[in-house]
Amino acid sequence: MTAYLVIREGSKWTDVFRLVDGESITIGRAPTNAIVVKDERCSRNHAEVFQTQGQWTLRDLDSRNGTVVDGQRVLSDYQLQAGDVLRIGNSHLAFVHDLSQAFPDSHTLLRSSQDVENDQDPTASDSDDESVLETYEPTTITHRRGQSRFLEPPEEEEVDVSLPKVGRAAANLCRLAFELAKATDVITLANTALDGLFEGTQADAGGVLLPSRRPTAKNVDQLDLVASRSDSPHRYHRVSQFLASTVMRDGQAVLARNIMDDSQLGSRDSKGEILATSVICAPIRSSGKVLGVIHLYSTDVGRPTDPDDLEFTLAVADTVAVALDNLSRQQELAENLNQIRDENEQLRERLGAESEIVGSSELMRQVEHDIALAAPSRATVLIRGESGVGKELVARAVHYSSPRRKGPFVCLNCAALSETLLESELFGHEKGAFTGATERKIGKFEAADKGTVMLDEIGEMSATIQAKFLRVLEGHPFERVGGSDAIKVDVRVIAATNRDLEKDVAEGRFRRDLYFRLHVLEIVVPSLRKRPEDIPELAEYFLHRFITETASKIRGFTPRAMEELLRYRWPGNVRELKNVIERAVVLSRGEYIDHDDLVLSTLRTAGDTDTGPAEGRPAKSEPASLADVERQHILDTLQRTDWNKSRAASILGIERSTLDRKIRRYELVENRSLGD
């Protein structure tokens, strides 16, 4: 017997689903169910209705909120009876055998579980229940197709001549548009268009003409023949100047019959050969501009082109215009992508060449992170760190990672010049401004316009220069020394210092307002002794660099040499490491750099303190004679050089013979372990 589930949402009976014998119906929130209930209280797979022994059975699929029939929760398989109402969340489904019983008197048959629960009068009617319901039949797949036949070129015998010409043209145009979209260059696109035109029109010769050097052409002389084809015994003849000019001027496609007199069916060339019985010329238009023309003609008296061919050609021309625009955008995007890739590669190479930031420790990764954050900004950057840590390299990395990377990068050490020379270097001077100013000079700020200026040792500026420098930082124009013309530049400032600026501000040696103007973005470069894990990487980097420069045959470091590099405190930081490696490469005569080739100083680092004894030295708080201090110092130097007397004498600044006398005088003895 036919059965239905009448679905109610809220106060309206909305849908009807017919139950088919032998088929199982699932109900739930998931879209894969036969009946989808859009209710959050409904589980994804909530319940199932199936047929057993001719009876329809309801089964709850372990739903979260359960399935209720006439107020009772279904705990096992339930045999449905006509008039039963299933409640799933806020939705109700009535089970009936005859739809005529469901309405208009559905209130007497469909017993709402809500009525039962609220103990309401089941005879109360709802005018919404009498609305017309739409019956949904079970979905049945009737056909399957992997690819449309409209996109496949038809075989000659498959062409259905019974179809209207307009229908065949539409199918050809659909297939042609698909092929044009796959073209990767203009020539392929033009040839594809001609193939489609020859298939869809009566033409047997034609060509595609496009501008050679300009995006759009104003006359036919600016058009080049991109592609041509002729299926007639005669070669293709280019479109006439009159016809092409008319089409390009008016922007409309034309069909012309070039008949010389009534006795002739076609035009003839100078040799008396028939050129064409009819000609079509269509503009390739884009955004109101003519990009080129499509020229077609027929040389067969029995197959002249007609207005339908004109319509088809114009449609193809417009499709070609869209394909040309898309191809132009694709080529532009590809060129931009290649340019961006080249710029990125050049930037990486430039960053590697200009900044030479080497190190993979956590501290250096933090520095690289700070560089990435500071680079896109226009704000002033203050780089802090000990001498020799590479503050200028960090400044270069910030510049070449910023939008100003194409502008100049100018660096100036403020500690290397006197006040007068520093002012001249920063702001420039006019001819005759002071003794020796024989010509006008452009300052660093002018030279760095649209770029970046890096001022190292900013804490060494005098108070006068600090005041003038502050005005430039605040965007005010400046004047050259001895000049009166106001000069305004667009420069980003990166300052660097190894001084304690806060202490200098407190003691009045550095302007407070300038400090706050500089202290916008800060990058702290750690000393080398705080990142010893970077020492092997830096040493290998400098070794490879100097081997390349000197064509040396050195192959690397001995384990003892690397141990010495790791144990040393590096008061001169990366600069000192670079110089030590360069000296070792020049002086070493073996295949590997050994500890004897490393000349290391005995200077204390900026972070060392004198609060207690240091590696066998007497504490400074204890009084000692000059001889004791000399004895201990010579012994420390000999131990650090592994009793290499020549190196020790070089470090101490004395002759080798003098060192031998002092060793005997102080009775210094080399202590080596049995394993050495």
C-alpha positions as CSV (number, residue, x, y, z in Angstrom):
1,M,0.0,0.0,0.0
2,T,1.3,3.5,-0.9
3,A,2.6,5.4,2.1
4,Y,3.6,9.0,2.7
5,L,5.5,11.1,5.3
6,V,3.9,14.6,5.5
7,I,6.5,16.9,7.0
8,R,5.6,19.8,9.3
9,E,8.0,22.6,10.3
10,G,6.7,24.9,13.0
11,S,3.0,25.5,12.4
12,K,2.9,24.6,8.7
13,W,2.7,21.3,6.9
14,T,5.2,21.8,4.1
15,D,6.5,18.8,2.3
16,V,5.4,15.3,1.3
17,F,7.7,12.4,0.8
18,R,6.4,9.2,-0.9
19,L,7.7,5.9,0.6
20,V,8.7,3.4,-2.1
21,D,8.4,-0.3,-1.4
22,G,11.6,-2.0,-0.7
23,E,13.6,1.3,-0.1
24,S,15.0,2.5,3.2
25,I,14.5,6.1,4.0
26,T,17.0,7.9,6.3
27,I,16.1,11.1,8.3
28,G,18.7,13.5,9.7
29,R,20.6,16.7,9.6
30,A,23.3,15.5,7.2
31,P,22.7,16.4,3.5
32,T,23.2,12.7,2.6
33,N,19.9,11.7,4.1
34,A,16.8,11.2,2.0
35,I,14.8,13.6,4.3
36,V,17.0,16.4,5.6
37,V,15.8,18.1,8.8
38,K,17.5,21.5,9.3
39,D,17.3,21.5,13.1
40,E,20.2,21.6,15.6
41,R,18.3,19.2,17.9
42,C,18.3,16.6,15.1
43,S,21.3,14.3,14.8
44,R,23.3,14.0,11.6
45,N,21.8,10.5,11.1
46,H,18.7,10.5,13.3
47,A,16.2,7.8,12.3
48,E,15.4,5.3,9.6
49,V,12.1,4.2,8.0
50,F,12.1,0.8,6.3
51,Q,9.7,-1.9,5.2
52,T,9.5,-5.4,6.9
53,Q,6.9,-8.0,5.9
54,G,4.8,-5.3,4.2
55,Q,4.8,-3.0,7.3
56,W,6.7,0.3,7.6
57,T,8.9,0.3,10.6
58,L,10.6,3.2,12.4
59,R,14.0,2.8,14.0
60,D,15.9,5.4,16.0
61,L,19.6,5.5,15.0
62,D,20.9,6.2,18.5
63,S,20.2,9.9,18.1
64,R,21.1,12.4,20.8
65,N,17.6,13.8,21.5
66,G,15.6,10.7,20.5
67,T,12.6,10.1,18.2
68,V,9.1,10.5,19.6
69,V,5.9,9.0,18.3
70,D,2.6,10.4,19.7
71,G,4.5,11.6,22.9
72,Q,6.4,8.3,23.5
73,R,10.1,8.0,22.8
74,V,11.0,5.1,20.4
75,L,13.3,2.7,22.1
76,S,13.1,-0.2,19.7
77,D,11.7,-0.8,16.2
78,Y,8.2,0.7,16.0
79,Q,5.5,-0.4,13.5
80,L,4.0,2.7,12.0
81,Q,0.2,3.1,11.8
82,A,-1.7,5.6,9.6
83,G,-2.0,8.9,11.5
84,D,1.1,8.4,13.6
85,V,3.1,11.6,14.1
86,L,6.9,11.4,14.4
87,R,8.6,14.3,16.3
88,I,12.3,14.9,15.6
89,G,13.5,18.0,17.3
90,N,11.0,20.8,16.4
91,S,9.9,19.0,13.2
92,H,6.9,16.7,12.9
93,L,6.4,14.0,10.2
94,A,2.9,12.4,9.8
95,F,2.7,8.8,8.4
96,V,-0.4,8.3,6.1
97,H,-1.5,6.0,3.3
98,D,-3.9,8.5,1.6
99,L,-3.0,12.1,1.1
100,S,-6.7,13.0,0.9
101,Q,-7.0,12.1,4.6
102,A,-4.2,14.5,5.5
103,F,-6.0,17.6,4.4
104,P,-8.2,19.6,4.6
105,D,-9.3,17.7,7.8
106,S,-5.8,16.8,8.8
107,H,-6.5,18.0,12.4
108,T,-8.7,14.9,12.9
109,L,-6.2,12.4,11.6
110,L,-2.8,13.9,12.3
111,R,-2.5,13.8,16.1
112,S,0.2,16.3,17.0
113,S,2.5,15.1,19.7
114,Q,2.6,18.6,21.0
115,D,-1.2,18.5,21.4
116,V,-0.8,15.3,23.4
117,E,1.9,16.7,25.6
118,N,0.1,20.0,26.3
119,D,-3.2,18.2,26.7
120,Q,-4.8,20.5,24.1
121,D,-8.0,19.8,22.1
122,P,-7.0,17.7,19.1
123,T,-10.0,19.0,17.2
124,A,-8.6,22.5,17.1
125,S,-7.8,23.4,13.5
126,D,-5.1,25.5,12.0
127,S,-5.7,27.3,8.8
128,D,-2.1,26.8,7.8
129,D,-2.7,23.0,7.7
130,E,-4.9,23.5,4.6
131,S,-2.0,24.9,2.5
132,V,-1.2,23.0,-0.7
133,L,1.7,20.5,-0.2
134,E,4.3,19.6,-2.8
135,T,5.0,15.9,-3.2
136,Y,8.6,14.9,-3.6
137,E,9.3,11.6,-5.5
138,P,12.5,9.7,-4.7
139,T,15.5,10.9,-6.7
140,T,16.3,8.6,-9.6
141,I,19.4,9.1,-11.7
142,T,18.4,8.7,-15.4
143,H,21.6,9.7,-17.3
144,R,25.3,10.0,-16.8
145,R,27.8,11.9,-18.9
146,G,31.5,12.7,-18.3
147,Q,31.9,15.4,-21.0
148,S,29.4,17.5,-23.0
149,R,29.2,16.5,-26.6
150,F,28.9,20.2,-27.5
151,L,32.6,20.5,-26.7
152,E,33.7,17.6,-28.9
153,P,34.3,18.3,-32.7
154,P,31.6,16.4,-34.6
155,E,32.5,13.9,-37.3
156,E,31.5,14.7,-40.8
157,E,28.8,12.1,-40.9
158,E,27.5,13.1,-37.4
159,V,26.4,16.5,-38.5
160,D,22.6,16.7,-38.1
161,V,21.5,18.8,-41.1
162,S,17.9,18.6,-39.7
163,L,18.9,21.0,-36.9
164,P,18.3,24.7,-37.5
165,K,21.4,26.5,-38.6
166,V,21.2,28.8,-35.6
167,G,21.3,25.7,-33.3
168,R,24.4,24.3,-35.1
169,A,26.0,27.7,-34.9
170,A,25.4,28.0,-31.2
171,A,26.9,24.5,-30.6
172,N,29.9,25.5,-32.7
173,L,30.3,28.8,-30.9
174,C,30.2,27.0,-27.5
175,R,32.9,24.5,-28.6
176,L,35.0,27.3,-30.1
177,A,34.9,29.5,-27.0
178,F,36.1,26.5,-25.0
179,E,39.0,26.0,-27.3
180,L,39.9,29.7,-27.4
181,A,40.1,29.8,-23.6
182,K,42.9,27.2,-23.8
183,A,45.1,29.1,-26.2
184,T,48.4,30.1,-24.8
185,D,49.5,32.6,-27.4
186,V,48.0,35.0,-30.0
187,I,49.0,32.9,-33.0
188,T,47.4,29.7,-31.6
189,L,44.3,31.7,-30.7
190,A,44.0,33.2,-34.2
191,N,44.4,29.8,-35.9
192,T,41.8,28.2,-33.6
193,A,39.4,31.0,-34.4
194,L,39.8,30.5,-38.1
195,D,39.3,26.7,-37.7
196,G,36.0,27.4,-36.0
197,L,34.9,30.0,-38.5
198,F,35.6,27.7,-41.5
199,E,33.5,25.0,-39.7
200,G,30.6,27.4,-38.9
201,T,30.4,29.5,-42.1
202,Q,30.5,29.1,-45.9
203,A,33.9,30.9,-46.1
204,D,36.9,29.1,-47.6
205,A,39.5,31.8,-47.1
206,G,40.2,34.2,-44.3
207,G,42.6,35.8,-41.9
208,V,42.9,37.5,-38.5
209,L,44.6,40.9,-38.4
210,L,45.8,42.4,-35.1
211,P,47.9,45.5,-34.2
212,S,51.7,44.9,-34.2
213,R,53.0,47.4,-31.8
214,R,50.0,49.2,-30.2
215,P,47.2,47.9,-28.0
216,T,44.7,49.3,-30.5
217,A,45.1,50.3,-34.1
218,K,43.7,53.4,-35.8
219,N,44.1,52.3,-39.4
220,V,44.6,49.2,-41.4
221,D,48.3,49.9,-42.0
222,Q,48.9,49.3,-38.3
223,L,47.5,45.8,-38.5
224,D,49.6,42.7,-39.1
225,L,48.3,39.4,-40.5
226,V,48.6,37.1,-37.5
227,A,47.0,34.0,-39.1
228,S,45.5,33.1,-42.5
229,R,43.9,30.1,-44.2
230,S,42.6,29.2,-47.6
231,D,40.8,26.0,-48.6
232,S,40.3,27.3,-52.1
233,P,42.8,26.8,-55.0
234,H,43.8,30.5,-54.6
235,R,46.0,31.9,-51.9
236,Y,44.5,34.2,-49.2
237,H,44.2,37.8,-50.3
238,R,44.4,40.5,-47.6
239,V,41.3,42.6,-46.9
240,S,40.9,45.7,-48.9
241,Q,41.8,49.1,-47.4
242,F,38.3,50.4,-47.9
243,L,36.6,47.5,-46.2
244,A,38.9,47.3,-43.2
245,S,38.9,51.1,-42.7
246,T,35.1,51.1,-42.7
247,V,34.9,48.3,-40.1
248,M,37.5,49.9,-37.9
249,R,35.9,53.4,-38.1
250,D,32.3,52.3,-37.5
251,G,33.0,49.3,-35.2
252,Q,30.4,47.2,-37.0
253,A,30.7,43.9,-39.0
254,V,29.8,44.1,-42.7
255,L,28.9,41.6,-45.4
256,A,29.8,42.8,-48.9
257,R,29.4,41.3,-52.4
258,N,32.2,42.6,-54.5
259,I,30.5,42.3,-57.9
260,M,31.9,44.3,-60.7
261,D,28.9,44.0,-63.1
262,D,25.8,42.0,-63.5
263,S,27.4,39.4,-65.8
264,Q,30.0,38.5,-63.2
265,L,29.4,36.5,-60.0
266,G,32.6,37.6,-58.3
267,S,35.3,40.1,-58.3
268,R,38.5,39.5,-60.3
269,D,42.1,40.5,-59.6
270,S,44.5,42.0,-62.1
271,K,45.1,38.5,-63.6
272,G,41.5,37.8,-64.1
273,E,41.1,35.3,-61.2
274,I,38.0,35.3,-59.1
275,L,38.8,36.7,-55.7
276,A,35.5,36.4,-53.8
277,T,31.8,36.1,-54.3
278,S,31.1,37.6,-50.9
279,V,33.2,39.1,-48.1
280,I,32.7,39.3,-44.3
281,C,34.8,41.7,-42.2
282,A,34.1,41.8,-38.4
283,P,35.8,44.0,-35.8
284,I,37.5,42.4,-32.7
285,R,36.2,44.9,-30.1
286,S,37.1,45.4,-26.4
287,S,35.9,48.2,-24.1
288,G,34.6,50.2,-27.1
289,K,38.0,49.9,-29.0
290,V,38.8,47.9,-32.1
291,L,41.7,45.6,-31.4
292,G,41.7,44.1,-34.9
293,V,39.5,42.5,-37.6
294,I,38.5,39.1,-38.9
295,H,38.3,38.8,-42.6
296,L,36.5,36.0,-44.4
297,Y,35.4,35.4,-47.9
298,S,34.1,32.6,-50.2
299,T,35.4,31.9,-53.7
300,D,32.8,29.2,-54.4
301,V,29.9,30.7,-56.4
302,G,27.6,28.0,-55.0
303,R,28.4,28.7,-51.4
304,P,28.4,32.5,-50.8
305,T,28.4,33.8,-47.2
306,D,25.1,35.0,-45.9
307,P,23.7,37.1,-43.0
308,D,23.8,34.0,-40.7
309,D,27.5,33.7,-41.4
310,L,27.9,37.4,-40.5
311,E,26.1,36.8,-37.2
312,F,28.4,33.9,-36.4
313,T,31.5,35.7,-37.4
314,L,30.6,38.7,-35.2
315,A,30.0,36.4,-32.3
316,V,33.4,34.7,-32.8
317,A,35.1,38.1,-33.1
318,D,33.7,39.2,-29.7
319,T,34.7,35.9,-28.2
320,V,38.2,36.3,-29.6
321,A,38.3,39.8,-28.1
322,V,37.6,38.4,-24.6
323,A,40.1,35.6,-25.2
324,L,42.7,38.2,-26.2
325,D,42.0,40.2,-23.0
326,N,42.3,37.1,-20.9
327,L,45.5,36.1,-22.7
328,S,46.9,39.6,-22.2
329,R,46.1,39.5,-18.5
330,Q,47.6,36.0,-18.1
331,Q,50.8,37.2,-19.8
332,E,50.9,40.3,-17.7
333,L,50.4,38.3,-14.5
334,A,53.1,35.9,-15.7
335,E,55.5,38.7,-16.4
336,N,54.7,40.4,-13.1
337,L,55.2,37.0,-11.3
338,N,58.5,36.5,-13.0
339,Q,59.6,40.0,-12.2
340,I,58.6,39.6,-8.6
341,R,60.5,36.3,-8.4
342,D,63.5,38.0,-10.0
343,E,63.2,40.9,-7.5
344,N,62.9,38.5,-4.6
345,E,65.9,36.5,-5.8
346,Q,67.9,39.7,-6.3
347,L,66.8,40.9,-2.9
348,R,67.8,37.7,-1.2
349,E,71.2,37.9,-3.0
350,R,71.5,41.5,-2.1
351,L,70.6,40.9,1.5
352,G,73.2,38.1,1.6
353,A,75.8,40.3,0.0
354,E,75.0,43.6,1.7
355,S,74.0,42.4,5.2
356,E,76.0,39.2,5.6
357,I,73.9,38.3,8.7
358,V,75.0,34.9,9.7
359,G,73.8,32.8,12.6
360,S,70.9,30.5,13.5
361,S,70.8,30.9,17.2
362,E,67.6,31.9,19.0
363,L,69.0,35.4,19.6
364,M,69.8,35.9,15.9
365,R,66.3,34.6,14.9
366,Q,64.9,37.3,17.2
367,V,67.0,39.9,15.5
368,E,65.8,38.7,12.1
369,H,62.2,38.9,13.4
370,D,62.8,42.4,14.6
371,I,64.2,43.4,11.2
372,A,61.1,42.0,9.5
373,L,58.8,44.0,11.7
374,A,60.8,47.2,11.4
375,A,61.5,47.1,7.7
376,P,58.0,48.0,6.3
377,S,57.6,51.0,8.6
378,R,58.8,54.6,8.1
379,A,59.7,55.0,11.8
380,T,63.2,55.7,13.1
381,V,65.1,52.6,14.2
382,L,67.6,52.6,17.0
383,I,70.1,49.7,16.8
384,R,72.0,48.9,20.1
385,G,74.9,46.6,20.7
386,E,78.6,46.4,21.6
387,S,81.2,47.4,19.1
388,G,81.8,44.9,16.4
389,V,78.5,43.0,16.7
390,G,77.3,44.1,13.2
391,K,75.0,47.0,13.8
392,E,75.6,48.4,10.3
393,L,74.8,45.0,8.7
394,V,71.5,45.0,10.6
395,A,70.8,48.5,9.3
396,R,71.5,47.4,5.7
397,A,69.1,44.4,6.2
398,V,66.4,46.8,7.4
399,H,66.9,49.1,4.4
400,Y,67.0,46.4,1.7
401,S,63.9,44.7,3.2
402,S,62.0,48.0,3.2
403,P,60.0,49.8,0.5
404,R,63.0,52.1,0.2
405,R,65.3,49.3,-1.0
406,K,65.6,50.9,-4.5
407,G,66.8,54.1,-2.9
408,P,70.3,54.9,-1.6
409,F,71.7,53.6,1.6
410,V,74.1,56.1,3.2
411,C,76.2,55.3,6.3
412,L,78.1,57.8,8.4
413,N,80.1,57.3,11.6
414,C,79.5,60.2,13.9
415,A,82.5,59.5,16.1
416,A,85.0,59.7,13.3
417,L,84.5,63.5,12.6
418,S,84.8,66.7,14.5
419,E,81.8,68.8,15.1
420,T,82.4,71.1,12.1
421,L,83.1,68.3,9.7
422,L,80.2,66.2,11.0
423,E,77.8,69.1,10.3
424,S,79.2,69.5,6.8
425,E,79.0,65.7,6.1
426,L,75.4,65.6,7.3
427,F,73.9,68.7,5.8
428,G,76.5,69.7,3.1
429,H,78.1,73.1,2.6
430,E,78.3,75.9,0.1
431,K,81.4,77.1,-1.7
432,G,83.4,79.3,0.6
433,A,81.5,78.4,3.8
434,F,84.8,77.8,5.6
435,T,88.5,77.4,4.8
436,G,88.9,74.6,2.3
437,A,85.3,74.7,1.0
438,T,86.3,75.2,-2.6
439,E,83.0,73.9,-4.0
440,R,79.5,73.1,-2.9
441,K,79.1,69.7,-1.3
442,I,75.9,67.6,-1.0
443,G,75.4,66.3,2.5
444,K,74.4,62.8,3.5
445,F,70.8,63.7,4.1
446,E,70.4,65.0,0.5
447,A,72.3,62.1,-0.9
448,A,70.0,59.7,0.9
449,D,66.7,61.3,-0.4
450,K,64.1,58.6,-0.9
451,G,66.4,56.2,0.9
452,T,67.9,55.5,4.3
453,V,70.7,57.2,6.2
454,M,72.5,55.2,8.9
455,L,74.2,57.2,11.7
456,D,76.6,55.0,13.7
457,E,77.8,56.1,17.1
458,I,74.9,58.5,17.4
459,G,75.8,59.1,21.1
460,E,79.0,60.9,20.0
461,M,77.1,63.9,18.4
462,S,77.7,67.3,20.0
463,A,74.8,69.2,21.5
464,T,74.8,71.7,18.5
465,I,74.5,68.9,15.9
466,Q,71.9,67.1,18.0
467,A,69.6,70.2,17.9
468,K,69.9,70.6,14.1
469,F,69.5,66.8,13.6
470,L,66.4,66.8,15.7
471,R,64.7,69.4,13.5
472,V,65.4,67.2,10.4
473,L,64.0,64.2,12.1
474,E,60.8,66.1,12.9
475,G,60.4,66.9,9.2
476,H,61.7,70.5,9.1
477,P,63.9,71.7,6.2
478,F,67.6,72.4,6.8
479,E,70.2,74.6,5.2
480,R,73.7,73.7,4.1
481,V,76.6,75.1,6.0
482,G,77.1,78.7,4.7
483,G,73.8,78.5,2.7
484,S,70.4,80.0,3.0
485,D,68.2,77.8,0.8
486,A,65.8,75.6,2.7
487,I,66.2,71.9,1.7
488,K,63.6,69.3,2.6
489,V,64.3,65.6,2.0
490,D,62.4,62.3,2.5
491,V,64.9,60.1,4.5
492,R,64.5,57.3,6.9
493,V,67.0,57.5,9.8
494,I,68.6,54.4,11.4
495,A,70.7,55.2,14.4
496,A,73.2,52.9,16.1
497,T,75.2,53.2,19.3
498,N,77.1,51.1,21.8
499,R,76.6,53.7,24.6
500,D,74.1,53.8,27.4
501,L,72.0,56.6,26.1
502,E,69.7,56.6,29.1
503,K,72.7,57.3,31.3
504,D,73.9,60.0,28.9
505,V,70.5,61.6,29.0
506,A,70.5,61.5,32.8
507,E,74.0,63.1,32.9
508,G,73.0,65.8,30.3
509,R,75.3,64.6,27.5
510,F,72.4,63.6,25.2
511,R,69.3,65.5,24.5
512,R,66.2,64.0,26.1
513,D,63.9,65.0,23.2
514,L,66.3,63.5,20.6
515,Y,66.4,60.3,22.6
516,F,62.7,59.9,22.6
517,R,62.6,60.8,18.9
518,L,65.2,58.1,18.1
519,H,63.8,55.5,20.5
520,V,60.8,54.5,18.3
521,L,61.8,51.0,17.1
522,E,64.7,49.3,18.8
523,I,66.8,46.3,17.7
524,V,69.3,44.9,20.1
525,V,72.1,43.0,18.5
526,P,73.6,40.5,21.0
527,S,77.3,40.1,21.6
528,L,79.1,37.1,20.2
529,R,79.8,35.6,23.6
530,K,76.0,35.5,24.3
531,R,75.5,33.3,21.2
532,P,78.4,30.8,21.1
533,E,76.4,28.4,19.0
534,D,76.9,30.9,16.1
535,I,80.7,30.8,16.4
536,P,81.2,27.7,14.2
537,E,78.9,28.9,11.5
538,L,80.5,32.4,11.5
539,A,84.0,30.8,11.5
540,E,83.2,28.6,8.5
541,Y,81.6,31.5,6.7
542,F,84.6,33.8,7.1
543,L,87.0,30.9,6.3
544,H,85.2,30.1,3.0
545,R,85.1,33.8,2.1
546,F,88.9,34.3,2.7
547,I,89.8,31.0,1.0
548,T,87.9,32.3,-2.1
549,E,89.7,35.6,-2.0
550,T,93.2,34.2,-1.5
551,A,92.9,30.9,-3.4
552,S,94.1,29.2,-0.3
553,K,94.2,25.3,0.0
554,I,93.0,25.3,3.6
555,R,90.2,22.8,4.2
556,G,88.9,23.7,7.6
557,F,89.6,23.9,11.3
558,T,91.2,21.3,13.6
559,P,89.0,20.2,16.6
560,R,91.4,22.0,19.0
561,A,91.2,25.2,17.0
562,M,87.4,25.1,17.0
563,E,87.5,24.4,20.8
564,E,89.8,27.5,21.2
565,L,87.3,29.6,19.2
566,L,84.4,28.5,21.4
567,R,86.3,29.0,24.7
568,Y,87.4,32.6,23.8
569,R,85.3,35.5,25.1
570,W,85.5,37.6,21.9
571,P,85.7,41.2,23.3
572,G,85.8,42.5,19.7
573,N,82.7,40.4,18.8
574,V,82.2,39.4,15.1
575,R,84.7,42.0,13.8
576,E,87.4,40.4,15.9
577,L,86.4,36.9,14.8
578,K,86.6,38.0,11.1
579,N,90.1,39.4,11.6
580,V,91.3,36.4,13.5
581,I,90.2,34.1,10.7
582,E,91.6,36.3,8.0
583,R,95.0,36.4,9.8
584,A,94.9,32.6,10.2
585,V,94.2,32.0,6.5
586,V,97.1,34.2,5.5
587,L,99.6,32.8,7.9
588,S,98.7,29.1,8.1
589,R,100.8,26.7,6.1
590,G,98.9,23.5,6.7
591,E,95.7,22.1,5.3
592,Y,93.8,22.9,8.5
593,I,93.9,25.9,10.8
594,D,95.2,24.8,14.2
595,H,95.1,26.5,17.5
596,D,98.6,27.8,16.9
597,D,97.3,29.8,14.0
598,L,94.8,31.7,16.1
599,V,96.1,35.0,17.6
600,L,93.7,35.9,20.4
601,S,94.0,38.9,22.7
602,T,93.9,39.0,26.5
603,L,91.5,42.0,26.7
604,R,88.5,41.7,28.9
605,T,85.1,41.9,27.4
606,A,82.6,44.7,28.2
607,G,80.6,42.2,30.3
608,D,83.5,41.0,32.5
609,T,83.6,42.2,36.1
610,D,86.3,42.3,38.7
611,T,84.4,40.9,41.6
612,G,86.6,37.9,42.1
613,P,89.6,35.9,40.8
614,A,89.6,35.2,37.1
615,E,91.1,31.9,35.9
616,G,94.1,31.8,38.3
617,R,94.7,35.5,38.4
618,P,94.9,37.2,41.8
619,A,91.9,39.2,42.7
620,K,92.4,42.9,42.1
621,S,91.2,43.7,45.6
622,E,94.3,42.0,47.0
623,P,97.6,44.0,47.0
624,A,100.4,42.6,44.9
625,S,103.8,43.7,43.8
626,L,104.5,44.7,40.2
627,A,106.7,41.6,39.8
628,D,103.8,39.4,40.9
629,V,101.4,41.0,38.5
630,E,104.0,40.7,35.6
631,R,104.7,37.1,36.5
632,Q,101.0,36.2,36.5
633,H,100.3,38.0,33.3
634,I,103.1,36.3,31.5
635,L,102.0,32.9,32.8
636,D,98.4,33.6,31.7
637,T,99.6,34.6,28.2
638,L,101.8,31.5,27.9
639,Q,98.9,29.2,29.0
640,R,96.5,30.8,26.6
641,T,98.9,30.3,23.7
642,D,99.6,26.8,24.9
643,W,103.2,27.9,25.6
644,N,103.8,29.1,22.1
645,K,106.6,31.5,23.0
646,S,106.7,33.3,19.7
647,R,103.0,34.1,19.9
648,A,103.2,35.0,23.6
649,A,106.0,37.4,22.9
650,S,104.1,39.0,20.1
651,I,101.0,39.5,22.3
652,L,103.2,40.8,25.2
653,G,105.0,43.2,22.8
654,I,108.5,42.0,23.8
655,E,111.3,40.1,22.1
656,R,111.5,36.3,22.3
657,S,114.8,36.5,24.1
658,T,113.3,38.9,26.7
659,L,110.5,36.4,27.3
660,D,113.0,33.6,27.8
661,R,114.8,35.7,30.5
662,K,111.6,36.5,32.3
663,I,110.5,32.8,32.2
664,R,113.8,31.9,33.9
665,R,113.6,34.8,36.3
666,Y,110.1,33.9,37.5
667,E,110.7,30.2,37.3
668,L,107.7,29.6,35.1
669,V,107.2,25.9,34.2
670,E,104.9,24.5,31.5
671,N,102.3,22.2,33.1
672,R,100.9,19.6,30.6
673,S,98.7,16.7,31.4
674,L,99.9,13.1,30.6
675,G,97.3,12.9,27.8
676,D,98.8,15.9,25.9
